[in-house]
Amino acid sequence: MAFVILQACCNDASCVDVCPVNCIHPTPDEPDFMRTEMLHIDPQTCIDCGACVEACPVEAIKAEDELDDPELPFIELNAEYFDLHPVQSGELDVPKPLWRKADFSQLRVAIVGSGPAAFYAASELIALKGVQVDMFERLLTPYGLVRSGVAPDHPGTKAVTDIFRTLERRKNFRLHLGVEVGVDLTHEELLAHNHAVIYAVGASSDRRLGIAGEDLPGSHTATEFVGWYNGHPDYADRTYDLSGERAVIVGNGNVALDVARILLSDPDDLDRTDIADHALEVLRASNIREVVVLGRRGVAQAGYTNPEMMALRHLPGVDLVIDPDEVRIDSVTQEILDDPETESSVKAKVALARKVAEEGGAGSSKRLVLRYLASPTEISGEGHIESVSVMHNNLDRNESGAVVAVGTDTTEVIDTSLVLRAVGYRGVPVPGVPFDDARGVISNVDGRVVTLDGDEPVQGVYATGWVKRGPSGVIGTNKKCAADTVDLLLQDYVAGALAAPADDSESFADLVSQRAPHVVDFAGWSLIDKAERAAGKPRRRPRVKFVDTDSMMEVVRGD
């Protein structure tokens, strides 16, 4: 018997560290790690020791004989990975570089942001004796997209925050919630009090479609909608008209599938999650019976991961519908499937979509329609959205060999009163920090922030997470991303390339308390956390979230 990694995999790679036979891949030391959608266990190498089960922070690993019916396809998905990636011995024995053994007892680092990338970076630094880390977050709640981005019906994924909570007990780690860099503190002030600053502020804005009618009432970004149903204070007051029977989502990444699933899920099922109360109330009154998800390229290029797609097949009361013509194997797709370098996940994605198309619907009252090779060209309506014009595409290759969507003369109109745009996140500039507007990230080379005009390193400034590499990967991908950035920082410190802080640690703490007198620390967040959990208990929910800062501050003050 072997163990199997399931949908909730976060790529944290804690399981890799404890596996005694190197059967979990790709490891953080392998090139495919930063691109993989999940980790896999080799059934031929697994010795059934169970060490990975204990180490997994999101409970995503189970024994083969314990799988439920919806989980059985993951046996094949894990095994197929190793058909293309045979296990090699000795890959895991990678010693820490010698410079990691230097004296870092005087090093002081500020981290801006409190999502997974920020906490993984802090964990790397705190592991070195004597390093002082100060983390800053403009909200009164930490954990970034784990709290405000992960879908409420994916509670296992959120369990990764248990790892981050261990920093609460570390004396050389200070969390400052309710402090906005660029408003309460400047970038220059952070540098004056620290050897280095790491920006881990994520990607909080959306890319635009660039089509007519994009800003009509009824057209919204997925970022806002996800923040609304997750109780993000910035979006709690948003309103959404769900009186129509059809919604259209543009883009087919995991966020798009999350949004579609929430729109079609039974509100009674959502009532057992931590979804925001205001969203649950609106969803209970929703008339939406069909969600159409548009992807401009083919199924092989779809942005969602196989685990998320698999979960849709078992959504109660919802038919998953795919037109067989849109997942046909054209010449470009056949080339991709025949290429020995094509990832097993891509081949599985094509096979899964074709299987769904063959099965058809079961006559359920709700439908989730996945469309491929379809691009919106215009959003139309008189004062409010009434329809979306769509152009059908074919696949081709451009001069560089990349697969692109080429428009045809075939068009259609989809009637709808709600459009949600999920075509990608992008970062936002931080005052005083070079920002690459074309890529939507802080200007950097492998995590070292550089000038825009000459790629010269900016002394003591670094980036990690989505604001470093763009919106790619899953939660655990940020672990290696953060470790790589911290490695560069430590190398620069050992080489004497970081300027010593002009002011001491105590004066820094005084400055923070002066600029943000209502700053909330880890202890304050723990009070908010406990209050939310307590409110959820009588309703058999994991928590009932506060969605406004006043309520949170009342808890912190003990009002």
C-alpha positions in Angstrom: 0.0 0.0 0.0 1.2 3.5 -0.8 0.1 7.0 0.4 -1.5 9.5 -2.0 -1.3 13.3 -2.2 -4.7 14.9 -2.7 -6.4 18.1 -3.8 -5.5 20.1 -0.7 -1.7 19.9 -1.4 -0.1 23.3 -0.8 3.4 22.5 -2.0 4.9 23.4 1.4 7.2 20.4 0.9 7.3 19.6 4.7 6.6 16.0 3.6 9.7 16.0 1.4 12.0 16.7 4.4 10.7 13.7 6.4 10.4 11.1 3.7 13.2 8.5 4.3 13.2 7.1 0.8 12.9 10.2 -1.4 9.6 9.2 -2.9 7.9 12.6 -2.9 8.6 14.9 -5.9 9.3 17.4 -7.3 11.5 18.5 -4.4 12.4 22.1 -3.8 15.8 21.3 -5.3 14.4 20.2 -8.6 13.6 22.6 -11.5 10.0 21.5 -11.8 9.2 22.5 -8.2 8.3 26.1 -8.9 6.0 25.1 -11.8 4.3 22.1 -10.4 0.6 22.2 -9.4 1.0 19.7 -6.6 3.5 17.2 -5.2 3.3 13.5 -5.9 4.2 10.2 -4.1 5.9 7.5 -6.1 3.8 4.3 -5.4 6.7 2.1 -6.3 9.1 3.7 -3.8 6.8 4.5 -0.9 7.4 2.2 2.1 4.1 3.1 3.9 5.9 4.7 6.9 3.3 7.5 7.2 5.9 10.2 8.1 4.5 12.4 5.4 1.0 12.2 6.8 2.2 13.6 10.1 4.3 16.4 8.5 1.6 17.6 6.0 0.3 21.0 7.3 -3.0 20.8 5.4 -3.9 17.1 5.8 -3.6 16.4 2.1 -2.1 12.9 2.3 -4.0 9.6 2.8 -3.4 5.9 2.4 -4.8 4.3 -0.8 -7.2 2.1 1.1 -8.7 5.2 3.0 -9.6 7.2 -0.1 -13.2 8.2 -0.8 -14.6 7.7 -4.3 -14.0 11.3 -5.4 -10.3 10.9 -4.3 -9.6 7.7 -6.3 -8.4 9.5 -9.4 -5.5 10.9 -7.4 -3.9 7.4 -7.3 -3.5 7.5 -11.1 -2.5 11.2 -11.1 0.3 10.5 -8.6 1.6 7.5 -10.5 1.5 9.2 -13.9 3.9 11.9 -12.7 6.6 9.2 -12.3 6.2 7.8 -15.7 7.8 11.0 -16.9 10.0 11.7 -13.9 11.7 8.5 -12.7 13.0 8.8 -9.1 16.7 9.3 -8.9 18.7 8.4 -5.8 20.6 11.0 -3.8 18.7 14.0 -5.0 17.7 15.0 -1.5 21.1 15.2 0.1 21.8 18.9 -0.5 23.9 20.5 2.3 23.3 24.0 3.5 26.0 26.4 2.1 28.8 27.2 4.4 28.0 30.9 4.5 24.8 30.0 6.3 27.0 29.3 9.4 28.1 32.9 9.7 27.2 35.1 12.7 23.9 36.8 12.0 23.3 37.9 15.6 23.2 41.6 14.7 21.1 41.3 11.6 17.8 43.2 11.6 15.2 42.7 8.8 11.8 44.3 8.1 9.2 42.3 6.2 6.3 44.1 4.5 3.3 41.9 4.1 2.0 39.0 6.2 0.9 36.4 3.7 2.6 33.0 3.2 5.6 34.5 1.4 6.2 36.9 4.3 5.9 34.2 7.0 8.1 31.7 5.1 10.8 34.4 4.8 10.4 35.2 8.5 10.7 31.5 9.4 14.0 31.3 7.4 15.4 34.3 9.2 14.3 33.4 12.7 15.9 30.0 12.3 19.2 31.8 12.5 20.2 32.7 16.0 19.9 36.4 17.0 18.2 37.7 13.9 15.5 40.4 14.7 12.5 40.4 12.3 9.7 43.0 12.3 6.7 42.2 10.1 4.3 44.9 8.9 0.7 44.5 7.6 -1.8 47.3 6.9 -4.8 45.1 7.9 -5.6 44.0 11.4 -5.5 40.3 10.4 -2.4 38.4 9.1 -2.0 35.5 6.5 -2.9 37.4 3.3 -4.7 35.2 0.7 -4.8 32.3 3.1 -7.5 34.2 5.0 -8.9 36.4 2.3 -8.3 34.4 -0.9 -8.6 30.7 -0.2 -12.2 29.6 -0.9 -14.2 29.1 2.3 -15.1 25.5 1.3 -11.3 24.6 1.3 -10.7 24.7 5.1 -7.8 22.2 4.9 -5.7 24.6 2.8 -6.0 27.2 5.5 -4.4 24.9 8.1 -1.0 26.0 6.9 -1.4 29.0 9.2 -0.7 26.7 12.1 2.9 26.7 11.0 3.1 30.5 11.0 1.6 30.8 14.5 4.7 29.2 16.0 6.5 32.6 15.4 4.3 34.1 18.1 6.5 32.5 20.7 9.8 33.9 19.3 11.1 36.9 21.1 13.0 38.1 18.1 9.9 38.3 16.0 7.5 41.2 16.2 4.2 41.5 14.2 2.8 44.9 13.6 -0.8 44.8 12.3 -2.6 48.0 11.2 0.6 49.7 9.9 0.7 50.7 6.3 4.1 51.2 4.7 4.0 54.3 2.5 1.5 55.9 4.8 2.4 55.3 8.5 6.0 54.5 7.8 8.1 55.2 4.7 10.4 52.9 2.9 13.3 55.1 3.8 12.5 54.8 7.5 12.4 51.1 7.3 15.8 51.0 5.8 17.2 53.5 8.3 16.3 51.0 11.2 17.2 47.7 9.5 19.9 46.1 7.5 17.3 45.0 4.9 13.7 45.2 3.9 11.8 42.3 2.2 8.6 43.2 0.3 6.1 40.4 0.3 3.0 42.4 -0.5 1.4 40.1 -3.0 -0.6 41.1 -6.0 -3.7 42.9 -4.9 -4.9 44.3 -8.2 -6.4 42.8 -11.3 -5.4 42.8 -15.0 -8.0 44.3 -17.3 -9.7 42.8 -20.3 -9.3 45.9 -22.5 -12.7 45.5 -24.1 -15.7 47.8 -24.5 -18.2 47.7 -21.6 -15.7 46.3 -19.1 -16.8 48.9 -16.5 -20.6 48.6 -16.9 -22.6 47.9 -13.8 -22.7 44.2 -13.2 -19.0 43.7 -14.4 -16.7 43.1 -11.4 -13.2 41.8 -10.8 -12.8 38.4 -9.2 -10.4 39.9 -6.6 -13.3 42.1 -5.2 -15.8 39.2 -5.3 -13.4 36.8 -3.6 -12.6 39.4 -1.0 -16.3 40.1 -0.5 -17.3 36.5 0.3 -14.2 36.0 2.4 -14.9 39.0 4.6 -12.0 41.2 3.5 -12.6 44.7 5.1 -11.8 46.5 1.8 -14.6 44.7 0.0 -17.2 44.0 2.7 -19.5 46.8 1.6 -19.6 45.7 -2.1 -23.0 44.8 -3.6 -23.6 42.1 -6.2 -26.8 41.5 -8.2 -27.4 37.8 -8.3 -31.0 38.1 -9.5 -30.2 36.8 -13.0 -30.0 33.1 -13.8 -26.6 33.1 -15.6 -23.1 34.5 -14.6 -20.1 34.6 -16.9 -16.6 34.3 -15.6 -13.7 35.4 -17.9 -10.6 33.4 -17.2 -10.2 29.8 -16.2 -7.6 29.7 -13.4 -8.2 28.3 -10.0 -9.7 31.6 -8.8 -12.3 31.4 -11.6 -13.3 27.9 -10.6 -13.5 28.9 -6.9 -15.9 31.7 -7.8 -18.0 29.5 -10.0 -18.2 26.9 -7.2 -19.2 29.4 -4.6 -21.9 30.8 -6.9 -23.4 27.3 -7.5 -22.9 25.7 -4.1 -25.8 25.0 -1.7 -25.9 27.8 0.8 -26.5 25.3 3.6 -23.2 23.7 2.8 -21.5 27.1 2.8 -23.0 27.8 6.2 -20.6 25.2 7.6 -17.6 27.3 6.4 -16.1 30.6 7.4 -17.7 32.5 4.5 -18.7 36.0 5.4 -22.3 36.3 6.8 -23.2 39.2 4.4 -22.2 37.0 1.4 -24.1 34.0 2.7 -27.2 36.1 3.0 -26.9 37.3 -0.6 -26.1 33.8 -1.9 -29.2 32.3 -0.2 -31.3 34.7 -2.3 -29.4 34.0 -5.5 -31.2 33.1 -8.7 -28.1 31.9 -10.6 -28.5 28.5 -12.1 -25.7 28.5 -14.7 -22.1 29.7 -14.6 -20.2 29.9 -17.9 -16.4 30.0 -17.6 -14.5 31.4 -20.6 -10.9 30.4 -21.5 -9.4 32.0 -24.6 -7.0 29.1 -25.3 -7.4 25.3 -25.4 -7.8 22.9 -22.6 -4.1 22.1 -22.6 -3.4 25.7 -21.7 -6.2 26.1 -19.1 -5.1 27.9 -16.0 -6.8 25.7 -13.4 -5.1 22.7 -11.8 -6.3 19.1 -12.1 -7.2 18.8 -8.4 -9.5 21.8 -8.7 -11.1 20.4 -11.8 -11.6 17.0 -10.2 -13.5 18.6 -7.3 -16.0 20.2 -9.7 -17.1 16.7 -10.9 -18.5 16.0 -7.4 -20.3 19.3 -6.7 -23.7 18.3 -5.4 -26.6 19.3 -7.6 -24.4 20.8 -10.3 -23.7 19.4 -13.8 -20.2 20.0 -15.2 -20.6 20.6 -18.9 -18.0 20.7 -21.7 -18.7 20.9 -25.4 -16.8 18.0 -27.1 -15.9 20.3 -30.0 -14.0 22.6 -27.7 -11.7 19.9 -26.4 -11.0 18.2 -29.7 -7.4 17.2 -30.4 -6.3 19.6 -33.1 -2.8 19.6 -34.6 -1.3 22.0 -32.1 -2.7 20.1 -29.1 -1.5 16.8 -30.6 2.0 18.2 -30.9 1.9 19.1 -27.2 0.6 15.7 -26.2 3.3 13.9 -28.3 6.1 16.1 -26.9 8.1 14.0 -24.3 8.8 17.2 -22.4 5.1 17.9 -21.8 4.2 17.6 -18.2 2.0 14.7 -17.1 -0.4 17.2 -15.5 -1.1 18.8 -19.0 -1.9 15.4 -20.5 -4.1 14.6 -17.5 -5.9 17.9 -17.9 -6.7 17.2 -21.6 -7.9 13.6 -20.8 -10.0 14.8 -17.9 -11.8 17.5 -19.9 -12.5 15.0 -22.7 -13.9 12.5 -20.3 -16.2 15.1 -18.8 -17.4 16.1 -22.3 -18.1 12.5 -23.1 -20.1 11.9 -20.0 -22.4 14.9 -20.4 -24.7 16.2 -17.7 -27.1 14.4 -15.4 -30.0 16.8 -15.6 -29.2 18.6 -12.4 -30.9 22.0 -11.6 -27.6 23.9 -11.9 -24.9 23.9 -14.6 -21.2 24.8 -14.6 -20.1 25.2 -18.3 -16.4 25.3 -19.1 -15.7 26.9 -22.4 -12.4 26.8 -24.3 -11.1 28.7 -27.3 -13.5 31.6 -26.5 -12.6 35.3 -26.0 -15.0 38.0 -24.9 -14.9 40.9 -27.3 -17.5 43.3 -25.9 -19.8 43.6 -22.8 -23.1 45.2 -23.7 -26.1 46.6 -22.0 -28.2 49.8 -21.3 -27.0 51.0 -18.0 -26.3 47.4 -16.8 -24.8 44.3 -18.3 -27.2 42.4 -20.6 -24.8 40.2 -22.7 -21.2 39.3 -23.6 -20.1 39.0 -27.2 -17.7 36.1 -27.7 -15.3 35.2 -30.5 -14.3 31.6 -31.2 -10.6 30.9 -31.5 -8.2 28.4 -33.0 -4.8 27.5 -31.7 -1.6 28.4 -33.5 2.1 29.1 -32.7 3.7 32.5 -32.9 7.2 33.2 -34.2 8.8 32.1 -30.8 6.9 28.9 -30.9 4.5 29.8 -28.1 0.9 28.6 -28.3 -1.5 31.5 -29.0 -5.2 31.9 -29.6 -6.1 33.2 -33.0 -9.6 34.7 -33.5 -12.0 33.4 -36.2 -15.1 34.9 -37.9 -17.4 32.7 -35.7 -19.0 34.7 -32.9 -21.9 34.4 -30.4 -23.7 36.4 -27.8 -24.2 35.1 -24.2 -27.0 36.7 -22.3 -26.0 37.5 -18.7 -26.4 40.1 -16.0 -23.2 39.3 -14.1 -19.6 39.2 -15.4 -16.7 38.4 -13.1 -13.2 39.1 -14.6 -10.5 36.6 -13.4 -7.8 37.1 -16.0 -4.9 37.5 -13.5 -3.6 39.4 -10.5 -0.9 42.1 -10.7 1.1 43.9 -8.0 0.7 47.5 -7.0 3.6 49.9 -6.5 5.1 50.7 -3.0 6.2 54.3 -2.6 9.9 54.6 -2.9 10.5 51.1 -4.4 11.2 50.5 -8.1 8.2 48.9 -9.8 8.1 47.2 -13.2 4.7 48.3 -14.4 4.8 46.1 -17.6 5.1 42.9 -15.5 3.1 44.2 -12.5 5.9 43.3 -10.0 8.6 45.1 -8.0 11.6 45.4 -10.2 13.9 42.6 -9.2 16.4 39.9 -10.3 15.8 36.7 -8.5 14.6 38.6 -5.4 17.2 41.4 -5.3 15.4 44.7 -6.0 17.0 46.5 -8.9 16.7 49.9 -10.5 14.5 50.3 -13.5 17.1 52.0 -15.7 20.1 49.8 -15.2 19.3 46.7 -13.2 21.6 47.8 -10.5 20.8 46.3 -7.1 19.1 48.6 -4.6 21.1 48.2 -1.4 19.2 46.2 1.3 15.9 45.8 -0.6 14.4 42.5 -1.6 11.1 40.9 -2.8 9.4 37.6 -2.5 6.1 36.0 -3.4 3.8 37.2 -6.1 5.2 40.7 -6.1 8.6 39.1 -7.0 7.6 36.5 -9.6 4.1 37.3 -10.6 0.9 35.4 -9.6 2.0 31.9 -10.1 2.1 28.7 -8.0 0.3 27.7 -4.8 0.8 28.5 -1.1 3.8 26.3 -0.6 5.5 27.5 -3.7 6.2 30.7 -1.7 8.4 28.6 0.7 11.2 28.0 -1.7 10.6 31.5 -3.3 11.2 33.1 0.2 14.1 30.8 1.0 15.8 31.8 -2.3 15.3 35.5 -1.5 16.6 35.1 2.1 19.7 33.3 0.8 20.6 36.4 -1.3 20.0 38.7 1.6 22.3 36.6 3.9 25.0 36.4 1.2 24.9 40.1 0.9 25.1 40.5 4.7 28.1 38.2 4.9 29.8 40.0 2.0 29.4 43.4 3.9 27.1 44.7 1.2 24.3 45.8 3.6 24.6 49.1 5.4 24.3 49.0 9.2 21.1 50.6 10.5 21.4 54.2 11.5 19.1 53.8 14.5 18.8 51.1 17.1 15.9 48.6 17.6 14.4 50.4 20.5 14.0 53.6 18.6 12.4 51.7 15.8 9.8 50.3 18.2 9.1 53.9 19.5 8.7 55.2 15.9 6.2 52.5 15.1 4.1 53.2 18.2 4.2 57.0 17.5 3.1 56.6 13.9 0.5 53.9 14.4 -0.7 54.2 18.0 -3.4 51.6 17.4 -0.9 48.9 16.1 -2.0 45.4 17.0 0.6 42.7 17.8 0.5 38.9 17.7 -1.2 38.8 21.1 -3.9 41.2 19.8 -4.5 39.1 16.7 -4.8 36.0 19.0 -7.7 37.8 20.7 -9.4 38.5 17.4 -8.8 34.9 16.3 -10.3 33.5 19.5 -13.3 35.8 19.3 -14.1 34.7 15.8 -13.7 31.0 16.6 -16.0 31.4 19.7 -18.6 33.1 17.6 -18.5 30.2 15.2 -18.9 27.5 17.8 -22.6 27.7 18.5 -23.3 27.7 14.7 -20.9 24.8 14.1 -18.7 26.9 11.9 -14.9 27.2 12.1 -15.2 30.9 12.8 -17.4 34.0 12.1 -15.2 36.6 10.7 -15.1 40.3 11.7 -15.3 42.3 8.5 -14.6 45.8 9.9 -11.7 47.3 11.9 -13.8 48.9 14.6 -15.2 45.5 15.7 -11.7 44.1 15.7 -10.3 46.9 17.8 -13.1 46.5 20.3 -12.0 42.9 20.9 -8.3 44.0 21.2 -9.2 46.7 23.7 -11.5 44.4 25.6 -14.5 46.6 25.1 
